[in-house]
Amino acid sequence: MLLLVEAAGIFEHTMVLGAFPFFSEHFGVDLAAVSWVLTTFVLVGAASAIVAGRLGDMYGRKRVLIVLLAISLVGSLLTIAFGTFEALLAGRALQGTSAGIIPLLIGITREALPKERVPVTVALLTATATITAGIGILVAGIFVDAGLWLGMFVTAAALCGVCILLTIVVIPRSRSTKSGSRIDWLGAVLFAPAIGAVLLGLTALRGTGFGSPSVWLPIGLGLVVLAAWVAWELRVTDPLVNLRLIATPSMRRMMGVILIAGVAPLSAITILGPVVILSPAEFSVGVGLTATTYGIVSLASSAVTFALTPLAGILARRRGAAASMVVGLSMFLLVYVALALPMGHGSAPVAIAIMMVGTVANAFVISSIYNLIVEVVPAEATSEYTGVGQVARNTSIAVGTAVTATILSLSTEPGTSVPTEASWTWMSIYVIAVTVAALALSVSILVRRRRSGVVPADADSPESVEAPAVG
């Protein structure tokens, strides 16, 4: 039951990835505009994941889970009802609340199951996320190729409807555990619009240039709101994101890795994969496969990732999370260097192989992010620090998605949204440079740890956050 609920949330996240080129052609917009289909979801999800967890503590996780599923259902129905690009973006924003499902499911697992069954169930939730991601892209690809793109939203709505009924009937009622807690509603309301306004200005660059008010007005407004958000978060008693947690050098270095990894390595792959695989082969960028084929490749990549991801955990346990991060970012560097080559974005077998390696690299880096946090913070503060890390990761991914798509849209083949070789070259320079920066910072963290002799198990006390060797 819990696995099905999680599958509904993951399906909503990934189902659109294989439809980016289709959305561009169908709605007559460029990739920079289409990237908002993912960006809106991620931005809303960044705040939803934290707010939902706290609401679950206050009012009961079952009740909040039903509300999130209902909001996601409305998002799908909105898109189905109107079928416009504006409705698609609004629907994706509502669906973004489903990012709060996983924290609730983990809490329900701890409430409802015996202690000895919790680790196995959490592991199954992780495995389900990996496989469902591939299934979501495949199902969506089938609908796109059949000319029934709204079918993916019908499927998402049906999944949410079934999950709502099963949640009501099967999941036991949960009690509130923090009746005195408060929700930082102002912080939640300000966060996504602030980042979104900045990204809106960036995506307007292609058509207007830096001097246009449509570029600098939203960027300026977004920065002002973001500054107000930071000031509020530092002042309020129960902030949405406790920014004070990143005051130590070790935490700043760790957050630096998370942010840099998000603005290129983790985000670019979600745009570049569909562009290369689905763009027509007659252009310099693209191998001309169908959306269904892309879905099959994604599912196969998910299976390979499912089999290899435990290696990241083993490496982190033996050598530290920084070592696992270095391996993941090194794979990403190979992926982006290969994609920069003509064969990398012009040969189907090579592109498929690159995509599979990129999926594994993605899993290594994401798992390393959470292990980095676990290694450097006291056990009783793990959830709070993880929440900060999750917001940092999701926000940087949203930024990276918009930036990558904007660069690709600077120059396109006539009458299409397919990037030219020139745009692809500039994008490659950007992604490779940022990946190298993330890799260099990760190596510095690893070297510090090796020189100090600190092992992951030492990070059990509050003082471990201050340890210079960790960063």
C-alpha positions in Angstrom: 0.0 0.0 0.0 2.7 2.5 1.0 4.7 1.5 -2.1 1.7 2.3 -4.4 1.3 5.7 -2.8 5.0 6.5 -3.3 4.8 5.2 -6.9 2.0 7.8 -7.5 4.2 10.6 -6.4 7.3 9.5 -8.3 5.2 8.9 -11.5 4.0 12.5 -11.4 7.6 13.7 -11.1 9.1 11.8 -14.0 6.3 11.3 -16.4 7.0 14.6 -18.3 10.7 14.1 -18.8 10.3 12.2 -22.1 7.8 14.7 -23.4 9.9 17.8 -23.4 10.5 17.9 -27.2 6.9 17.1 -27.8 5.6 19.9 -25.5 7.9 22.3 -27.4 6.5 21.4 -30.8 2.9 20.9 -29.6 2.6 24.3 -27.8 5.0 26.2 -30.0 7.4 27.2 -27.3 11.1 26.8 -26.8 13.0 24.5 -24.4 13.5 27.3 -21.9 9.7 27.6 -21.6 9.2 23.9 -21.5 11.7 23.5 -18.7 9.2 25.2 -16.4 7.1 22.0 -16.6 9.8 20.5 -14.3 10.9 23.7 -12.6 7.5 24.6 -11.2 7.2 21.0 -9.8 10.6 21.1 -8.1 10.2 24.6 -6.6 6.8 23.8 -5.1 8.1 20.4 -4.0 11.1 22.0 -2.2 8.8 23.8 0.2 6.1 21.1 0.3 8.5 18.4 1.5 9.3 20.3 4.7 5.8 21.8 5.3 4.1 18.5 4.8 6.4 16.7 7.3 5.6 19.3 10.0 1.9 19.3 9.2 2.0 15.5 9.6 3.5 15.9 13.0 0.9 18.4 14.1 -2.3 17.0 12.6 -1.6 13.4 11.7 0.3 12.0 8.7 -2.6 10.1 7.3 -4.8 13.2 7.1 -2.0 15.3 5.5 -1.2 12.5 3.0 -4.8 12.5 1.8 -4.7 16.3 1.3 -1.5 16.1 -0.7 -2.9 13.3 -2.9 -6.1 15.3 -3.4 -4.1 18.4 -4.5 -2.1 16.3 -6.9 -5.3 14.9 -8.3 -6.7 18.4 -8.9 -3.5 19.3 -10.7 -4.0 16.4 -13.1 -7.6 17.2 -13.6 -6.8 20.9 -14.3 -4.4 19.9 -17.1 -6.9 17.4 -18.6 -9.7 19.9 -18.5 -8.0 22.7 -20.4 -5.0 21.1 -22.2 -3.2 24.4 -22.6 0.4 25.2 -21.8 -0.7 27.5 -19.0 -3.0 24.8 -17.5 -0.1 22.4 -17.8 2.2 24.7 -15.8 -0.5 25.3 -13.2 -1.2 21.6 -12.9 2.4 20.8 -12.5 2.7 23.3 -9.7 -0.2 21.6 -7.9 1.4 18.2 -8.5 4.6 19.5 -7.0 3.0 19.1 -3.5 3.4 15.4 -4.0 7.1 15.8 -3.0 5.8 15.8 0.6 4.6 12.3 0.2 7.8 10.5 0.9 8.6 12.1 4.3 5.0 11.3 5.4 5.4 7.7 4.3 8.6 7.2 6.2 6.8 8.6 9.3 3.8 6.3 8.8 6.2 3.4 8.4 7.8 4.1 11.8 4.3 4.5 13.4 2.6 1.5 11.9 5.3 -1.2 11.6 7.4 -3.1 14.1 10.9 -1.6 14.6 12.6 -4.5 12.9 10.6 -4.1 9.7 11.2 -0.4 9.2 14.7 -0.6 7.6 13.4 -3.2 5.0 10.3 -1.1 4.2 12.4 2.1 3.8 14.7 0.2 1.5 11.7 -1.0 -0.5 10.5 2.6 -0.8 13.9 3.6 -2.2 13.8 0.8 -4.7 10.2 1.6 -5.7 11.3 5.2 -6.5 14.1 4.0 -8.8 11.9 1.6 -10.8 8.8 3.8 -10.9 10.9 6.7 -12.3 11.7 4.5 -15.4 8.1 3.2 -15.6 6.7 6.8 -15.5 8.8 7.8 -18.5 7.9 4.7 -20.4 4.2 5.1 -19.9 4.3 8.7 -20.8 6.3 7.9 -23.9 3.7 5.4 -25.1 1.0 8.1 -24.7 3.0 10.7 -26.5 3.8 8.4 -29.5 0.1 7.5 -29.7 -0.9 11.2 -29.8 -2.6 11.0 -26.5 -0.3 13.0 -24.2 -3.1 13.8 -21.8 -3.2 10.1 -21.1 -0.2 10.5 -18.7 -2.3 12.9 -16.6 -5.3 10.6 -16.7 -3.0 7.8 -15.4 -1.7 10.1 -12.7 -5.2 11.1 -11.7 -6.3 7.5 -11.5 -3.3 6.6 -9.4 -4.0 9.4 -7.0 -7.7 8.5 -6.8 -7.0 4.9 -6.0 -4.3 5.9 -3.4 -6.8 8.3 -1.7 -9.3 5.5 -1.2 -6.7 3.0 0.0 -5.2 5.5 2.4 -8.6 6.1 3.9 -9.4 2.4 4.3 -6.0 0.8 4.9 -3.7 3.2 6.7 -4.4 3.5 10.5 -5.1 6.9 11.9 -2.0 8.6 13.1 -1.7 11.0 16.1 -0.1 14.3 16.3 3.2 14.4 18.1 4.1 18.1 18.1 0.9 19.9 19.0 2.9 23.0 20.0 4.8 23.3 16.7 4.3 26.2 14.3 4.4 26.3 10.5 6.4 29.1 8.9 3.8 29.9 6.3 5.3 33.2 5.3 8.6 31.5 4.6 6.8 28.8 2.6 4.9 31.4 0.6 7.9 33.6 -0.2 10.4 31.0 -1.1 9.2 29.5 -4.4 8.1 32.9 -6.0 11.4 34.4 -5.1 13.4 31.7 -6.9 10.8 31.5 -9.7 11.0 35.2 -10.5 14.8 35.1 -10.9 14.4 32.1 -13.2 11.7 33.7 -15.2 14.0 36.6 -15.9 16.8 34.2 -16.9 14.5 32.4 -19.4 13.5 35.7 -21.0 17.2 36.3 -22.0 16.9 34.6 -25.4 14.2 36.8 -26.9 15.0 40.2 -25.3 18.6 40.4 -24.0 20.0 41.7 -20.7 18.7 45.3 -21.2 15.0 44.4 -21.4 12.7 45.1 -18.4 11.3 41.6 -18.9 14.7 40.3 -17.8 15.9 42.6 -15.0 12.5 43.4 -13.5 11.7 39.8 -12.4 15.3 39.1 -11.5 15.4 42.3 -9.3 12.0 41.5 -7.8 13.0 37.9 -7.1 16.3 39.0 -5.4 14.5 41.5 -3.2 11.9 38.8 -2.1 14.7 36.3 -1.6 16.6 38.8 0.6 13.4 39.3 2.6 13.0 35.6 2.9 16.5 35.1 4.2 16.0 37.9 6.8 12.7 36.3 7.9 14.2 32.8 8.2 17.0 34.2 10.4 14.5 36.0 12.6 11.6 33.6 13.0 11.6 31.0 15.9 10.5 28.0 13.8 11.8 28.8 10.2 11.0 26.8 7.1 14.7 26.4 6.5 17.1 26.9 9.5 19.8 28.9 7.7 21.8 29.0 11.0 22.7 25.4 10.4 25.1 26.3 7.6 27.1 28.7 9.8 30.1 26.4 10.3 32.9 26.0 7.7 32.2 22.2 7.3 28.5 22.8 6.6 29.2 25.6 4.2 31.5 23.4 2.2 29.0 20.6 2.2 26.2 22.9 1.1 28.5 24.3 -1.6 28.8 20.8 -3.1 25.1 20.3 -3.0 24.3 23.6 -4.6 27.0 23.3 -7.3 26.0 19.7 -8.1 22.4 20.8 -8.5 23.0 23.7 -10.9 24.6 21.4 -13.5 25.4 17.7 -13.0 22.1 16.7 -11.4 19.8 19.0 -13.4 21.3 19.1 -16.9 20.9 15.3 -17.4 17.1 15.7 -17.2 17.1 18.1 -20.1 20.0 16.7 -22.3 18.8 13.1 -22.2 15.5 13.8 -23.9 16.9 16.4 -26.3 19.6 14.0 -27.6 17.4 10.9 -27.7 14.2 12.4 -29.1 15.5 15.2 -31.5 15.4 14.2 -35.2 18.6 12.5 -36.5 18.9 14.9 -39.5 20.1 17.6 -37.2 23.6 17.8 -35.6 22.1 17.2 -32.2 19.7 14.2 -31.9 19.5 10.5 -32.7 15.8 10.4 -33.7 14.4 7.8 -31.4 10.7 7.7 -30.3 9.4 8.7 -26.9 8.5 5.0 -26.2 12.0 4.0 -27.0 13.3 6.7 -24.6 11.0 5.2 -22.0 12.4 1.7 -22.5 15.9 3.1 -22.2 14.9 5.0 -19.0 13.4 1.8 -17.5 16.6 -0.2 -18.4 18.7 2.6 -16.9 16.6 2.5 -13.7 17.1 -1.3 -13.5 20.9 -0.9 -13.8 20.9 1.9 -11.3 18.8 -0.2 -8.9 21.5 -3.0 -9.1 24.5 -0.7 -8.7 23.3 2.0 -6.2 24.2 -0.2 -3.2 27.8 0.2 -4.2 27.5 3.9 -3.3 26.4 3.0 0.2 29.2 0.5 0.6 31.8 3.0 -0.6 30.4 5.6 1.7 30.6 3.3 4.7 34.2 2.3 4.0 35.7 5.5 2.6 33.2 8.2 3.5 30.4 9.9 1.6 32.9 12.3 0.0 34.5 9.3 -1.8 31.1 8.2 -3.1 30.4 11.8 -4.2 33.8 12.0 -6.0 32.9 8.8 -7.9 29.5 10.0 -8.9 30.7 13.4 -10.1 33.6 11.8 -12.0 31.0 9.7 -13.9 29.0 12.9 -14.6 32.1 14.5 -15.9 32.7 11.6 -18.3 29.0 11.8 -19.4 29.1 15.5 -20.2 32.5 15.3 -22.0 31.2 12.4 -24.1 27.9 14.3 -24.8 30.0 17.3 -26.1 31.6 15.1 -28.8 29.7 14.7 -32.1 29.4 10.9 -31.6 27.9 11.5 -28.1 25.0 13.6 -29.4 24.7 12.0 -32.8 25.0 8.2 -32.4 22.1 6.3 -30.8 24.1 3.5 -29.2 26.6 5.9 -27.7 23.8 8.3 -26.5 22.0 5.4 -24.9 25.1 4.2 -23.1 25.9 7.7 -21.9 22.3 8.1 -20.6 22.7 4.8 -18.6 26.0 6.0 -17.0 24.3 9.3 -16.2 21.5 7.6 -14.4 23.9 5.7 -12.2 26.0 8.9 -11.6 22.8 10.6 -10.6 22.0 7.9 -8.0 25.5 8.0 -6.6 25.5 11.8 -6.1 22.0 11.9 -4.6 22.8 9.1 -2.1 26.1 10.8 -1.3 24.3 14.1 -0.4 22.3 12.5 2.3 25.3 10.4 3.6 27.4 13.6 3.7 24.8 15.2 6.0 24.5 12.1 8.2 28.3 12.0 8.7 28.7 15.5 9.9 25.6 16.2 12.1 24.5 14.9 15.6 22.0 12.1 15.3 19.2 14.1 17.0 19.5 16.8 14.4 19.6 14.6 11.3 16.0 15.4 10.1 16.5 19.2 10.4 19.8 19.2 8.6 18.4 16.8 5.9 15.6 19.2 5.3 18.0 22.0 4.7 20.0 19.8 2.3 16.8 18.8 0.5 15.7 22.4 -0.1 19.2 23.3 -1.3 19.3 20.4 -3.7 15.8 21.0 -5.1 16.4 24.7 -5.5 19.7 24.3 -7.3 18.2 21.7 -9.6 15.4 24.1 -10.5 18.0 26.8 -11.2 20.1 24.4 -13.2 17.2 23.1 -15.3 16.2 26.6 -16.3 19.8 27.7 -17.1 20.5 24.6 -19.2 17.3 25.0 -21.2 17.9 28.7 -21.7 21.4 28.1 -23.1 20.1 25.4 -25.4 17.4 27.8 -26.7 19.9 30.6 -27.6 20.3 29.2 -31.1 17.9 26.6 -32.6 17.5 24.9 -35.9 15.0 26.9 -38.1 11.4 26.1 -37.3 12.3 23.8 -34.4 13.3 23.8 -30.8 16.4 21.6 -31.5 19.6 23.3 -30.4 22.3 24.1 -33.0 25.8 22.8 -32.6 26.8 26.3 -31.3 24.2 26.2 -28.5 25.2 22.7 -27.7 28.9 23.7 -27.4 28.1 26.6 -25.0 25.9 24.3 -22.9 28.7 21.7 -22.8 31.2 24.4 -21.6 28.8 25.5 -18.9 28.0 22.0 -17.6 31.5 20.7 -17.7 32.9 23.7 -15.9 30.3 23.5 -13.1 30.8 19.7 -12.8 34.6 20.2 -12.5 34.0 22.8 -9.8 31.7 20.4 -7.8 34.3 17.6 -8.3 37.1 19.8 -7.1 35.2 20.8 -3.9 34.3 17.2 -3.3 37.9 16.1 -3.6 39.0 18.8 -1.1 36.4 17.5 1.4 37.8 14.0 0.8 41.4 15.1 1.3 40.5 17.0 4.5 38.9 13.9 5.9 41.8 11.6 4.9 44.4 14.0 6.5 42.5 14.2 9.7 41.8 10.4 9.9 38.2 11.1 10.7 35.8 8.2 9.8 32.0 8.5 9.3 31.3 6.8 12.6 33.0 9.7 14.5 30.2 12.1 13.6 28.0 11.2 16.5 28.4 14.2 18.7 27.3 17.9 18.2 31.0 18.8 18.0 31.3 16.8 14.8 29.5 19.6 12.9 32.4 21.9 13.7 35.2 19.5 12.7 37.2 21.1 10.0 38.1 17.7 8.6 34.6 17.0 7.5 34.3 19.9 5.0 
